Amino acid sequence: MSQSTVDQLGFLRRLRAVKDYTTEPIAEEAIQDILEVGRWTGSGANKQPWEVIVVRDPDVQQKFGDWGAKPAATAGVVLLIVSASDGAAFDEGRLAERLVLGAAAHGLGSTVATLKGEGPASARELLGIPPERRVTTLVAIGHTDVEVRGARPKNPQARKPMDEFAHWDRF
């Protein structure tokens, strides 16, 4: 296996959801790079059934937190995914994961979160999003608060053993 492959696989395995951020702002160049990664995300029949709203307003981010997407409240930036319809949920997940990977490539922490309850309807109204659009998924991005993250209890069983995860040829 080449060193490049080892490095890339290591990068992917180290990716973790980060929900605690410092107040340090996110560089505009990093946001543009992350959006460019998202722009090139694959989708069914290349329909690209999404748009992204870049939210840096702390008041709006706090509302997202109140509507169930708690990490959004303290993130440096939130990328709200607006999709064409409910049928685009799989592609929406692909986009969210790619945005998270773009953030990690910049050394930023991030997590995927969802608006709950009245959140989707309220977000549509607040941000002028048409009513037929799906608005539930967002990616919160920020500089990881290492102190808070380090104080969290560790999960002794973070991942299933491989023999419980993968089955070969049959279940």
VOROVO-712822 format. One line per field, with one value per residue (C-alpha): x, y, z; chain; residue in three letters. Coordinates in Angstrom, 3 decimals. Example, Ala and Ser with C-alpha at 12.3 -4.5 7.8 and 13.67 -1.06 7.14 Angstrom:
<rs>
u <- [12.300; 13.670];
v <- [-4.500; -1.060];
w <- [7.800; 7.140];
cadena <- [A; A];
residuo <- [ALA; SER];
</rs>
This chain:
<rs>
u <- [0.000; 1.414; 2.110; -0.513; -3.139; -2.123; -2.340; -5.735; -7.240; -5.865; -7.454; -10.830; -10.624; -9.735; -12.792; -15.023; -18.047; -16.954; -19.617; -17.538; -15.915; -13.780; -14.797; -12.005; -13.495; -13.272; -11.144; -13.107; -10.670; -11.457; -15.207; -14.740; -12.644; -15.256; -18.026; -15.986; -15.678; -19.445; -20.075; -18.294; -20.196; -21.859; -25.619; -28.139; -28.234; -26.022; -29.173; -27.369; -30.695; -29.292; -28.100; -26.190; -26.831; -23.683; -24.821; -22.405; -25.008; -24.759; -28.440; -29.558; -27.093; -28.543; -32.028; -30.751; -29.462; -32.857; -34.472; -32.500; -29.183; -27.315; -23.742; -24.862; -25.238; -21.479; -20.059; -17.897; -20.045; -23.092; -23.780; -27.536; -28.435; -31.552; -32.732; -35.183; -37.436; -37.678; -36.540; -33.078; -32.264; -29.569; -27.820; -28.157; -26.287; -23.548; -23.178; -23.108; -20.343; -18.270; -18.629; -17.413; -14.431; -13.616; -13.654; -11.376; -8.922; -8.580; -8.053; -11.525; -14.017; -17.543; -20.681; -23.875; -27.025; -30.722; -33.388; -36.265; -39.854; -40.751; -37.146; -37.493; -40.586; -39.122; -35.823; -37.686; -39.538; -36.492; -34.207; -36.707; -36.529; -39.418; -41.933; -41.454; -37.763; -36.441; -34.546; -33.449; -29.722; -26.868; -23.141; -21.733; -18.040; -15.561; -12.168; -12.281; -12.360; -9.715; -10.129; -13.874; -13.472; -10.719; -12.904; -15.657; -15.829; -14.409; -16.635; -14.888; -16.808; -16.489; -16.810; -18.157; -15.554; -15.073; -16.727; -19.928; -19.782; -18.967; -20.303; -18.734; -20.985; -23.878; -25.334];
v <- [0.000; 3.413; 6.090; 8.295; 5.579; 5.078; 8.841; 9.182; 6.203; 7.541; 10.932; 9.291; 7.074; 10.028; 12.037; 12.586; 14.740; 17.875; 19.806; 22.177; 25.193; 28.178; 31.725; 32.004; 33.018; 30.782; 32.148; 33.112; 31.070; 27.939; 28.488; 28.901; 25.711; 23.753; 25.043; 24.079; 20.507; 20.513; 21.890; 18.871; 16.286; 13.617; 13.224; 10.907; 11.618; 14.650; 16.609; 18.482; 18.950; 21.338; 24.802; 25.932; 28.984; 30.158; 31.406; 33.498; 35.522; 34.402; 35.196; 32.905; 30.223; 30.419; 29.882; 26.769; 25.571; 26.269; 24.244; 21.126; 21.621; 22.505; 22.640; 25.374; 27.826; 28.055; 27.229; 29.667; 29.099; 26.985; 25.593; 25.044; 22.579; 23.462; 20.574; 20.304; 17.771; 14.999; 12.570; 14.152; 12.958; 10.477; 13.067; 15.571; 13.171; 12.783; 16.569; 16.935; 14.336; 16.021; 19.411; 17.773; 16.293; 19.698; 21.220; 18.471; 19.085; 22.613; 21.284; 22.419; 20.490; 19.953; 17.928; 17.231; 18.256; 18.497; 21.067; 19.579; 20.486; 23.917; 24.439; 23.672; 25.862; 28.639; 28.541; 28.785; 31.851; 33.489; 33.004; 33.423; 29.804; 28.676; 26.406; 23.481; 23.173; 20.680; 22.362; 20.011; 19.325; 21.614; 21.355; 23.273; 24.133; 25.704; 25.574; 22.651; 23.586; 21.053; 21.702; 20.969; 18.025; 16.504; 16.713; 14.569; 10.966; 8.450; 5.742; 2.395; 0.736; 3.399; 0.987; -2.512; -5.186; -5.853; -9.294; -7.657; -4.898; -6.712; -9.992; -11.734; -13.182; -13.851; -12.321];
w <- [0.000; -0.931; 1.698; 0.025; 0.504; 4.132; 4.748; 3.082; 4.906; 8.196; 7.494; 6.866; 9.979; 12.231; 11.185; 14.229; 14.950; 16.793; 18.694; 20.835; 19.200; 20.159; 19.215; 16.626; 13.249; 10.197; 7.353; 4.240; 2.125; 4.159; 3.723; -0.034; -0.211; 1.754; -0.513; -3.583; -2.243; -1.738; -5.213; -6.703; -4.641; -6.747; -6.857; -8.492; -12.245; -11.447; -10.506; -7.727; -5.888; -3.289; -2.491; 0.598; 2.747; 4.559; 7.970; 10.026; 11.952; 15.618; 16.244; 13.421; 14.546; 18.066; 16.629; 14.844; 18.225; 19.787; 16.998; 17.873; 16.044; 19.254; 17.808; 15.389; 18.271; 18.886; 15.448; 13.515; 10.444; 9.614; 6.163; 5.837; 3.093; 1.130; -1.050; -3.902; -2.175; 0.384; -2.328; -2.192; 1.346; 0.237; -1.914; 0.927; 3.203; 0.604; 0.447; 4.243; 4.587; 1.868; 3.614; 6.839; 4.991; 3.501; 6.980; 8.315; 5.475; 6.881; 10.411; 11.469; 13.564; 12.310; 12.703; 10.802; 12.678; 11.926; 12.622; 14.586; 15.471; 14.132; 13.007; 9.290; 8.842; 10.977; 9.084; 5.770; 7.008; 8.610; 5.599; 2.747; 1.602; -0.642; 1.148; -1.229; -0.339; 2.234; 5.082; 7.841; 7.519; 8.399; 8.932; 11.901; 11.484; 13.860; 15.489; 17.908; 21.590; 22.589; 26.317; 26.335; 23.961; 26.123; 29.229; 27.700; 28.932; 26.468; 25.023; 25.665; 22.818; 20.146; 17.222; 16.676; 16.035; 12.312; 12.512; 13.812; 11.212; 7.960; 6.591; 3.626; 0.918; 3.371; 6.500];
cadena <- [A; A; A; A; A; A; A; A; A; A; A; A; A; A; A; A; A; A; A; A; A; A; A; A; A; A; A; A; A; A; A; A; A; A; A; A; A; A; A; A; A; A; A; A; A; A; A; A; A; A; A; A; A; A; A; A; A; A; A; A; A; A; A; A; A; A; A; A; A; A; A; A; A; A; A; A; A; A; A; A; A; A; A; A; A; A; A; A; A; A; A; A; A; A; A; A; A; A; A; A; A; A; A; A; A; A; A; A; A; A; A; A; A; A; A; A; A; A; A; A; A; A; A; A; A; A; A; A; A; A; A; A; A; A; A; A; A; A; A; A; A; A; A; A; A; A; A; A; A; A; A; A; A; A; A; A; A; A; A; A; A; A; A; A; A; A; A; A; A; A; A];
residuo <- [MET; SER; GLN; SER; THR; VAL; ASP; GLN; LEU; GLY; PHE; LEU; ARG; ARG; LEU; ARG; ALA; VAL; LYS; ASP; TYR; THR; THR; GLU; PRO; ILE; ALA; GLU; GLU; ALA; ILE; GLN; ASP; ILE; LEU; GLU; VAL; GLY; ARG; TRP; THR; GLY; SER; GLY; ALA; ASN; LYS; GLN; PRO; TRP; GLU; VAL; ILE; VAL; VAL; ARG; ASP; PRO; ASP; VAL; GLN; GLN; LYS; PHE; GLY; ASP; TRP; GLY; ALA; LYS; PRO; ALA; ALA; THR; ALA; GLY; VAL; VAL; LEU; LEU; ILE; VAL; SER; ALA; SER; ASP; GLY; ALA; ALA; PHE; ASP; GLU; GLY; ARG; LEU; ALA; GLU; ARG; LEU; VAL; LEU; GLY; ALA; ALA; ALA; HIS; GLY; LEU; GLY; SER; THR; VAL; ALA; THR; LEU; LYS; GLY; GLU; GLY; PRO; ALA; SER; ALA; ARG; GLU; LEU; LEU; GLY; ILE; PRO; PRO; GLU; ARG; ARG; VAL; THR; THR; LEU; VAL; ALA; ILE; GLY; HIS; THR; ASP; VAL; GLU; VAL; ARG; GLY; ALA; ARG; PRO; LYS; ASN; PRO; GLN; ALA; ARG; LYS; PRO; MET; ASP; GLU; PHE; ALA; HIS; TRP; ASP; ARG; PHE];
</rs>
